[in-house]
Amino acid sequence: MKNVIVISAHPDDEVLGAGGTLLKHLENGDNVYWLVTTNISEEAGFSQERVQSRQEEIKQVEKEMGFKN
């Protein structure tokens, strides 16, 4: 079993750039970890609803892909 980390600037970059490779690692039973390096906030001009929905979208992708964290 391997430990794999994917680092992406934005949510969805990991799937668009390396989705097939990540799925192969997951199928092999490897631990896949995910780091998104950007965030949005109300202070940056986003609505509370958009900030919350983005976080929920990230959690859903994490769950569906099978990322550890």
N, C-alpha and C positions, 0 to 999 in steps of 0.2 A: 504494500500500500504506500502511495506517495502522498505528500502534502503539496498542494498546488495553490498559489495565490494569483488572482487576476486583479490588476489595478487598472481602473478606468477613470477617465475624467468625469464622465457623465453616466448615469444609469442608461443602459442599453448599448453602450460602446462595447462592453464585454461580449455581448451576444452577437453583435454585428461583426466584430473583429475576430473573435475566437470561439464562437458558439459551438462549432463542430468539435473542436479540440476539447472544450470543456465537457461536452456531453460524453465524449470518449473516456475522459478521465473519470467522470461520474459512473459510467457503465462498468469501468474497471474497479470500482470500489474505492477510488482515491478520495481523499478529503480535499474539497475545493473551497477556498476562502475567497471573499470578495471585498475589495476596497474601492469605494467611490470617493474621489478626492474633491468633489465640489458639493456645495449645498445651497439651498435657497432659504430665505428668511423674510419675515415681515419687514425687518429693518432695511432689506435690500429692495423693497417695493412690491413684494409678492403678498397676495391676500392670505389670510389665515387658512382659508379653505384650500388654496392651491398648495401651500406648504404641507398641510395634513394629507391631501390626496397624493402628493408626490411620495411622502413617507410610506403610505399604504401601498402604493404601486411598487416601491422598492422591496417592501416586505413580501409582496405577492410573487415578484420575480425570484427573490431569494428562495422562497418556499417551492415554487414550481421547478426551478432549476436544481434544487437540492444542495445549494451552497450551505456551508456550515455556519458562516457568520460574515 
